[in-house]
Amino acid sequence: TKSMHRVQNEIVREMKRTRRNEVDSDFAQAVDEKYTSRDIKDIRLLLLSPLDRLKDAGIVYEKEENDFFLTAFVYQKYLEYQFLNMLRKDTNGLDQVIDHMLEAIDWDSLPEMYIACLQYLKQEDNTAFAAHRLLKTVEQRGLPIERFQTVIMELWLKAALHGHVSEIVTEISTRKLLKWGLSLIKRLNEAEESEASFEVLNALIGAEAGNDPELNFLRGLYYMKVSELEKSEQDFQYCIENGDDILKKHATVQLSKTLRKNGMVEKAKKILNEYIEHSNEGTPFYADALIQRGLCKRSDKDYSEALKDYEHALSISQNNNDHYVTVYNMLGISTLKADLGMTDECERILLDVYKLAGKYGYIDFVADCLNGLSANFVRKGEYEKAISYAEQGMVIWKHSHYYAGQLVLLCTIMKALIKSGQKKKAWEYKKEADMLAPMIKEKVIEESYMETLALLETE
């Protein structure tokens, strides 16, 4: 007990000398150096101390503006380093650390500390196994599994990126954690790791993990992104037949988008007309349906009617503060303005959308803006600007593996080079475009590619 109090009091004194701006850089290193030689029994006593003793010792939440030293964050730093030291001294490793972590933490008061205690797990080669071991221990001790979702997700995320998908899927299926699986897929998509996301998706569907149509919906979106439009159509049809009411509506609108991209504009428009006719502004995805119908009308060169749908959708999304749909819609309006030869108006809209997309973190829409701006500068004869914007967009779409977008931008770059008298350089970009073209099934992009090739041959 004396040893425990001595360690606690030394920590408190160390903390009192440390201000907030020193926590990250100085404190952890100082504590590590000071306590590396500490007997492991002292550390165990500290970690197994009741929370009230820690409070008595001053290790509590203190959030004064200029006096930020007795915080759970600082204590986390201490725990993290001491657990690493414990691993160096004791070869029992994984089991010992997890056991001490579970016994040491007061879950009602300091639930976030387990993250610091488990940092070393992320250093494992196979973090899927680390996640399995943690889940098994939690289950054996009867602890609420939901409290571990954050750290499990981090471990799964790393495991998925390193190819350990089968182990993750087995865990999800066995423990019926499908919602966690869906969260993992969304996290991978947010990290723009679409290929890893697709691998998890396909494995979950193959394992029949709950037979949840939402998995098919997410896969349909992936197939649409990589221009596997027939497969995308099949997944959305499955959602319409098997999903709940909300998912059916969402899948219907996405199906129309897939059909339009595949050149079946009339079929898409028929589905959208029926959807809009039997819906109202309060119906989910109503604004999305209007945008898709506007895009179909634009394909038919019915510009005035397309603009009506866009403007109707814009009023709905702005009233609902739906920034995502607003940005998507404004991109459609900018393209329509370009079709009508209103290049200055198109540029103004795109620059506004670019700011909005950046503000809300819509990275793909940022690339869409760069694409639109580059095409607009080609129309205006400002070829250097066109190439600069297109190359910026290429960086984003290469990172997200969006091949259709890459091909569009390559076509824009080649057109700008040809028109600016740099035909030889345009041929260099053609090599990359030729590699992407066979993968793209979207009719409009195929036509743009063929048009660019013809320009390259004739100019």
C-alpha positions as CSV (number, residue, x, y, z in Angstrom):
1,T,0.0,0.0,0.0
2,K,2.8,2.4,0.8
3,S,4.5,1.6,-2.4
4,M,1.2,2.2,-4.3
5,H,0.7,5.6,-2.6
6,R,4.3,6.6,-3.2
7,V,3.9,5.9,-7.0
8,Q,0.6,7.7,-7.1
9,N,2.0,10.8,-5.3
10,E,5.0,10.9,-7.5
11,I,2.7,10.9,-10.6
12,V,0.6,13.7,-9.1
13,R,3.7,15.8,-8.5
14,E,4.9,15.1,-12.0
15,M,1.5,16.1,-13.4
16,K,1.4,19.4,-11.4
17,R,4.6,20.5,-13.1
18,T,3.2,19.8,-16.5
19,R,1.0,22.2,-18.5
20,R,-1.4,21.3,-21.3
21,N,1.0,22.3,-24.1
22,E,3.6,20.0,-22.7
23,V,1.5,16.9,-22.4
24,D,2.1,15.3,-25.8
25,S,5.8,16.0,-26.2
26,D,7.3,16.0,-22.8
27,F,5.2,14.3,-20.2
28,A,5.0,10.8,-21.8
29,Q,8.7,10.7,-22.3
30,A,9.4,12.0,-18.8
31,V,7.2,9.4,-17.2
32,D,8.6,6.7,-19.4
33,E,12.2,7.5,-18.3
34,K,11.2,8.0,-14.6
35,Y,9.3,4.7,-14.2
36,T,11.1,2.4,-16.6
37,S,13.0,0.9,-13.7
38,R,10.0,0.8,-11.4
39,D,9.2,-2.7,-10.0
40,I,6.4,-4.3,-11.9
41,K,4.5,-5.0,-8.6
42,D,4.2,-1.2,-8.0
43,I,2.7,-0.8,-11.4
44,R,0.2,-3.6,-10.9
45,L,-0.8,-2.2,-7.5
46,L,-1.4,1.2,-9.2
47,L,-3.5,-0.3,-12.0
48,L,-5.6,-2.4,-9.7
49,S,-6.3,0.6,-7.4
50,P,-10.0,1.4,-6.7
51,L,-11.0,4.6,-8.5
52,D,-11.7,6.4,-5.2
53,R,-8.0,6.0,-4.3
54,L,-7.0,7.5,-7.6
55,K,-9.4,10.4,-6.9
56,D,-7.9,10.8,-3.5
57,A,-4.4,10.9,-5.1
58,G,-5.6,13.7,-7.4
59,I,-5.9,11.7,-10.6
60,V,-9.3,13.1,-11.7
61,Y,-10.8,15.1,-14.5
62,E,-9.8,18.7,-14.2
63,K,-10.6,21.1,-17.1
64,E,-9.6,24.5,-16.0
65,E,-8.6,26.8,-18.8
66,N,-5.0,27.4,-17.7
67,D,-4.4,24.4,-15.4
68,F,-4.8,21.2,-17.3
69,F,-2.7,18.6,-15.5
70,L,-4.8,16.0,-13.6
71,T,-6.6,14.5,-16.5
72,A,-7.6,11.1,-17.8
73,F,-5.6,11.9,-20.9
74,V,-2.4,12.2,-19.0
75,Y,-3.1,9.1,-17.0
76,Q,-3.8,7.3,-20.3
77,K,-0.3,8.3,-21.4
78,Y,1.1,6.9,-18.3
79,L,-0.8,3.6,-18.6
80,E,0.2,3.2,-22.2
81,Y,3.9,3.5,-21.5
82,Q,3.8,1.3,-18.5
83,F,2.0,-1.5,-20.3
84,L,4.6,-1.4,-23.0
85,N,7.2,-1.6,-20.2
86,M,5.3,-4.5,-18.7
87,L,5.4,-6.3,-22.0
88,R,9.2,-5.9,-22.2
89,K,9.7,-7.4,-18.7
90,D,7.0,-10.1,-18.8
91,T,6.8,-12.6,-21.6
92,N,3.2,-13.6,-20.8
93,G,2.3,-10.7,-23.1
94,L,-1.2,-10.6,-24.5
95,D,-3.1,-12.5,-21.8
96,Q,-1.5,-10.6,-19.0
97,V,-2.1,-7.1,-20.5
98,I,-5.7,-7.7,-21.3
99,D,-6.4,-9.2,-17.9
100,H,-4.8,-6.3,-16.1
101,M,-6.6,-3.8,-18.4
102,L,-10.0,-5.4,-17.7
103,E,-9.4,-5.5,-13.9
104,A,-7.9,-2.0,-13.7
105,I,-10.5,0.1,-15.4
106,D,-13.6,1.5,-13.8
107,W,-15.9,1.3,-16.9
108,D,-18.5,3.7,-15.7
109,S,-16.1,6.5,-14.9
110,L,-13.1,6.0,-17.3
111,P,-14.3,3.9,-20.3
112,E,-11.9,5.5,-22.7
113,M,-8.8,4.3,-20.9
114,Y,-8.9,0.8,-22.5
115,I,-7.9,2.4,-25.8
116,A,-4.6,3.5,-24.4
117,C,-4.1,0.1,-22.7
118,L,-4.6,-1.7,-26.0
119,Q,-2.5,0.6,-28.2
120,Y,0.1,-2.2,-28.5
121,L,-2.4,-4.5,-30.1
122,K,-2.3,-2.3,-33.2
123,Q,1.4,-3.2,-33.6
124,E,0.5,-6.9,-34.0
125,D,1.0,-8.3,-37.6
126,N,-2.5,-9.8,-37.5
127,T,-4.8,-7.4,-35.7
128,A,-7.7,-9.6,-36.6
129,F,-6.4,-12.2,-34.0
130,A,-5.9,-9.4,-31.5
131,A,-9.6,-8.4,-32.0
132,H,-10.6,-12.1,-31.6
133,R,-8.6,-12.5,-28.4
134,L,-10.2,-9.3,-26.9
135,L,-13.7,-10.3,-27.9
136,K,-13.2,-13.7,-26.4
137,T,-12.0,-12.3,-23.1
138,V,-14.8,-9.8,-22.9
139,E,-17.3,-12.6,-23.5
140,Q,-15.8,-14.8,-20.8
141,R,-15.9,-11.9,-18.3
142,G,-19.5,-11.0,-19.2
143,L,-18.6,-7.4,-20.0
144,P,-20.8,-5.4,-22.4
145,I,-19.4,-5.9,-25.8
146,E,-20.6,-2.5,-27.1
147,R,-18.0,-0.7,-25.1
148,F,-15.3,-2.3,-27.1
149,Q,-16.7,-1.5,-30.6
150,T,-14.3,1.5,-31.2
151,V,-11.1,-0.4,-30.6
152,I,-12.4,-3.6,-32.4
153,M,-13.2,-1.4,-35.4
154,E,-9.7,0.0,-35.4
155,L,-8.2,-3.5,-35.2
156,W,-10.4,-4.8,-38.0
157,L,-9.7,-1.8,-40.1
158,K,-6.0,-2.5,-40.1
159,A,-6.6,-6.2,-40.5
160,A,-8.8,-5.6,-43.6
161,L,-6.1,-3.5,-45.2
162,H,-3.6,-6.2,-44.6
163,G,-5.7,-9.0,-46.2
164,H,-7.1,-10.7,-43.1
165,V,-10.7,-10.5,-44.4
166,S,-11.7,-14.1,-43.8
167,E,-10.9,-13.9,-40.1
168,I,-13.0,-10.7,-39.7
169,V,-15.9,-12.2,-41.6
170,T,-15.8,-15.4,-39.5
171,E,-15.9,-13.2,-36.3
172,I,-18.8,-11.1,-37.6
173,S,-20.8,-14.2,-38.7
174,T,-20.1,-16.3,-35.6
175,R,-21.0,-13.5,-33.1
176,K,-23.8,-12.0,-35.3
177,L,-22.1,-8.6,-35.5
178,L,-23.4,-7.6,-38.9
179,K,-24.0,-4.0,-37.9
180,W,-20.3,-3.8,-36.9
181,G,-19.5,-5.3,-40.3
182,L,-21.5,-2.6,-42.0
183,S,-19.7,0.0,-39.9
184,L,-16.4,-1.4,-41.0
185,I,-17.4,-1.2,-44.6
186,K,-18.4,2.4,-44.2
187,R,-15.1,3.2,-42.4
188,L,-13.2,1.6,-45.3
189,N,-15.2,3.7,-47.8
190,E,-14.6,6.9,-45.8
191,A,-10.9,6.0,-45.9
192,E,-11.2,5.7,-49.7
193,E,-10.2,2.0,-49.5
194,S,-12.9,0.8,-51.8
195,E,-11.2,-2.4,-52.8
196,A,-10.8,-3.6,-49.3
197,S,-14.4,-2.5,-48.6
198,F,-15.5,-4.6,-51.6
199,E,-13.6,-7.6,-50.4
200,V,-15.3,-7.5,-47.0
201,L,-18.7,-6.9,-48.6
202,N,-18.3,-9.9,-51.0
203,A,-17.1,-12.2,-48.2
204,L,-20.0,-11.2,-45.9
205,I,-22.6,-11.8,-48.6
206,G,-20.9,-15.1,-49.4
207,A,-21.0,-16.1,-45.8
208,E,-24.7,-15.1,-45.7
209,A,-24.0,-13.0,-42.7
210,G,-27.6,-12.1,-41.8
211,N,-28.8,-12.0,-45.5
212,D,-29.0,-8.2,-45.0
213,P,-30.0,-6.4,-48.3
214,E,-28.0,-3.4,-47.1
215,L,-24.9,-5.4,-48.0
216,N,-26.2,-5.8,-51.5
217,F,-27.0,-2.1,-51.6
218,L,-23.4,-1.1,-50.6
219,R,-22.0,-3.6,-53.2
220,G,-24.3,-2.1,-55.8
221,L,-22.8,1.3,-55.2
222,Y,-19.3,-0.2,-55.5
223,Y,-20.2,-1.9,-58.8
224,M,-21.6,1.4,-60.1
225,K,-18.3,3.2,-59.1
226,V,-16.2,0.7,-61.1
227,S,-18.6,0.6,-64.1
228,E,-19.8,-2.9,-63.5
229,L,-23.3,-1.6,-64.3
230,E,-25.1,-4.9,-64.9
231,K,-23.9,-6.3,-61.6
232,S,-24.9,-3.0,-59.9
233,E,-28.4,-3.3,-61.4
234,Q,-28.8,-6.8,-60.1
235,D,-27.9,-5.8,-56.5
236,F,-30.3,-2.8,-56.5
237,Q,-33.0,-5.1,-57.9
238,Y,-32.4,-7.5,-55.0
239,C,-32.7,-4.6,-52.5
240,I,-36.0,-3.5,-54.1
241,E,-37.4,-7.0,-53.8
242,N,-36.0,-7.8,-50.3
243,G,-35.3,-4.5,-48.4
244,D,-37.4,-2.5,-46.0
245,D,-39.4,0.5,-47.3
246,I,-36.5,3.0,-46.9
247,L,-34.0,0.8,-48.6
248,K,-36.4,0.0,-51.5
249,K,-36.8,3.7,-52.2
250,H,-33.1,4.4,-52.0
251,A,-32.3,1.4,-54.3
252,T,-35.0,2.5,-56.8
253,V,-33.3,5.9,-57.2
254,Q,-29.8,4.3,-57.5
255,L,-31.2,1.7,-60.0
256,S,-32.3,4.6,-62.2
257,K,-28.8,6.1,-61.9
258,T,-27.2,2.8,-63.0
259,L,-29.6,2.5,-66.0
260,R,-28.8,6.0,-67.1
261,K,-25.1,5.5,-66.9
262,N,-25.6,2.3,-68.9
263,G,-27.3,4.2,-71.7
264,M,-30.9,3.1,-70.8
265,V,-32.1,6.6,-70.3
266,E,-35.8,6.0,-71.2
267,K,-36.0,3.1,-68.9
268,A,-34.5,5.1,-66.1
269,K,-36.8,8.0,-66.8
270,K,-39.8,5.7,-66.6
271,I,-38.8,4.5,-63.2
272,L,-38.2,8.0,-62.0
273,N,-41.5,9.4,-63.3
274,E,-43.4,6.6,-61.5
275,Y,-41.4,7.2,-58.3
276,I,-42.0,11.0,-58.4
277,E,-45.7,10.6,-59.3
278,H,-46.3,8.5,-56.2
279,S,-44.2,10.6,-53.8
280,N,-44.0,14.1,-52.4
281,E,-41.4,16.4,-51.0
282,G,-41.5,14.6,-47.7
283,T,-40.7,11.2,-49.3
284,P,-37.1,10.0,-48.7
285,F,-34.9,10.5,-51.7
286,Y,-37.4,12.6,-53.5
287,A,-34.8,15.3,-54.3
288,D,-32.4,12.6,-55.5
289,A,-35.1,11.3,-57.9
290,L,-35.6,14.8,-59.3
291,I,-31.9,15.2,-59.9
292,Q,-31.6,11.9,-61.7
293,R,-34.6,12.7,-63.8
294,G,-33.0,16.1,-64.6
295,L,-29.8,14.2,-65.7
296,C,-32.0,12.0,-68.0
297,K,-33.6,15.1,-69.5
298,R,-30.2,16.7,-70.0
299,S,-29.1,13.5,-71.9
300,D,-32.2,14.1,-74.2
301,K,-31.1,17.8,-74.5
302,D,-34.3,18.9,-72.9
303,Y,-32.4,21.6,-71.0
304,S,-35.3,23.7,-69.8
305,E,-37.2,20.8,-68.3
306,A,-33.9,19.5,-66.8
307,L,-33.4,22.8,-65.1
308,K,-36.9,22.7,-63.6
309,D,-36.1,19.4,-61.9
310,Y,-32.7,20.7,-60.7
311,E,-34.2,23.8,-59.2
312,H,-37.0,21.9,-57.5
313,A,-34.5,19.5,-56.0
314,L,-32.3,22.4,-54.9
315,S,-35.1,24.1,-53.0
316,I,-35.9,20.8,-51.1
317,S,-32.3,20.0,-50.2
318,Q,-31.6,23.6,-49.0
319,N,-34.7,23.6,-46.9
320,N,-33.7,20.3,-45.3
321,N,-30.0,21.5,-44.9
322,D,-29.0,18.4,-46.9
323,H,-25.6,19.6,-48.0
324,Y,-24.6,16.4,-49.8
325,V,-27.6,16.5,-52.1
326,T,-27.3,20.3,-52.6
327,V,-23.6,19.9,-53.7
328,Y,-24.5,17.0,-56.1
329,N,-27.4,19.0,-57.6
330,M,-25.3,22.1,-58.1
331,L,-22.8,20.0,-60.0
332,G,-25.6,19.0,-62.3
333,I,-26.7,22.6,-62.8
334,S,-23.1,23.7,-63.6
335,T,-22.9,21.0,-66.4
336,L,-26.2,22.2,-67.8
337,K,-24.9,25.8,-67.9
338,A,-21.9,24.5,-69.8
339,D,-24.1,22.7,-72.3
340,L,-25.9,26.0,-72.9
341,G,-22.6,27.8,-73.5
342,M,-22.7,29.8,-70.3
343,T,-19.1,29.1,-69.4
344,D,-18.7,32.0,-66.9
345,E,-21.9,31.0,-65.0
346,C,-20.6,27.4,-65.0
347,E,-17.3,28.5,-63.5
348,R,-19.0,30.6,-60.8
349,I,-21.2,27.7,-59.7
350,L,-18.3,25.2,-59.7
351,L,-16.1,27.5,-57.6
352,D,-19.0,27.9,-55.1
353,V,-19.5,24.1,-55.1
354,Y,-15.8,23.5,-54.6
355,K,-15.8,25.5,-51.4
356,L,-18.9,23.7,-50.1
357,A,-17.6,20.3,-51.0
358,G,-14.3,21.1,-49.2
359,K,-16.1,22.5,-46.2
360,Y,-18.1,19.4,-45.6
361,G,-15.4,16.9,-46.6
362,Y,-17.0,15.6,-49.8
363,I,-13.7,14.6,-51.4
364,D,-15.2,12.9,-54.5
365,F,-17.3,16.1,-55.2
366,V,-14.1,18.1,-54.9
367,A,-12.7,16.0,-57.7
368,D,-16.0,16.4,-59.6
369,C,-15.6,20.2,-59.3
370,L,-12.0,20.0,-60.6
371,N,-13.2,17.9,-63.5
372,G,-15.9,20.4,-64.3
373,L,-13.5,23.3,-64.1
374,S,-10.9,21.7,-66.3
375,A,-13.5,20.9,-69.0
376,N,-14.8,24.5,-68.7
377,F,-11.4,25.9,-69.2
378,V,-10.9,23.8,-72.3
379,R,-14.1,25.4,-73.7
380,K,-12.7,28.9,-72.8
381,G,-9.4,28.1,-74.4
382,E,-7.5,28.4,-71.1
383,Y,-5.6,25.1,-71.6
384,E,-2.9,25.4,-68.9
385,K,-5.6,26.0,-66.3
386,A,-7.5,23.0,-67.7
387,I,-4.5,20.7,-67.4
388,S,-3.7,22.0,-63.9
389,Y,-7.2,21.4,-62.5
390,A,-7.4,18.0,-64.2
391,E,-4.2,16.8,-62.7
392,Q,-5.4,17.8,-59.2
393,G,-8.5,15.8,-59.8
394,M,-6.5,12.8,-60.9
395,V,-4.7,12.7,-57.6
396,I,-8.0,12.3,-55.8
397,W,-9.5,9.7,-58.1
398,K,-6.3,7.6,-58.3
399,H,-6.3,7.5,-54.5
400,S,-10.0,6.3,-54.5
401,H,-9.5,4.0,-57.5
402,Y,-12.3,5.7,-59.4
403,Y,-11.3,4.6,-62.9
404,A,-14.2,6.2,-64.8
405,G,-13.3,9.6,-63.4
406,Q,-9.6,9.1,-64.2
407,L,-10.5,8.4,-67.8
408,V,-12.7,11.5,-68.1
409,L,-9.8,13.7,-66.8
410,L,-7.3,12.0,-69.1
411,C,-9.6,12.8,-72.0
412,T,-9.8,16.5,-70.8
413,I,-6.0,16.7,-70.5
414,M,-5.5,15.2,-74.0
415,K,-8.0,17.6,-75.5
416,A,-6.2,20.6,-73.8
417,L,-2.8,19.4,-75.1
418,I,-4.1,18.8,-78.6
419,K,-5.7,22.2,-78.8
420,S,-2.7,24.0,-77.4
421,G,-0.4,22.4,-80.0
422,Q,1.2,19.7,-77.8
423,K,0.0,16.7,-79.6
424,K,3.1,14.6,-78.9
425,K,2.6,15.0,-75.2
426,A,-1.1,14.0,-75.6
427,W,0.0,10.7,-77.0
428,E,1.8,10.0,-73.8
429,Y,-1.4,10.3,-71.8
430,K,-3.2,8.1,-74.3
431,K,-1.2,5.1,-73.1
432,E,-2.7,5.5,-69.6
433,A,-6.2,6.1,-71.0
434,D,-6.0,3.0,-73.2
435,M,-5.3,0.9,-70.1
436,L,-8.4,2.3,-68.3
437,A,-10.9,2.3,-71.3
438,P,-11.7,-1.4,-71.3
439,M,-12.8,-1.3,-67.7
440,I,-15.3,1.5,-68.3
441,K,-18.9,0.6,-69.5
442,E,-20.5,4.0,-69.0
443,K,-21.8,5.1,-72.3
444,V,-21.2,8.8,-72.0
445,I,-17.6,8.2,-71.0
446,E,-17.0,5.7,-73.8
447,E,-18.3,8.3,-76.3
448,S,-16.0,11.0,-74.8
449,Y,-13.0,8.7,-75.1
450,M,-13.7,7.8,-78.7
451,E,-14.2,11.5,-79.5
452,T,-10.8,12.3,-77.9
453,L,-9.1,9.5,-80.0
454,A,-10.7,10.9,-83.1
455,L,-9.4,14.4,-82.3
456,L,-6.0,13.0,-81.6
457,E,-5.9,11.3,-85.1
458,T,-7.2,14.3,-87.0
459,E,-5.8,17.4,-85.4
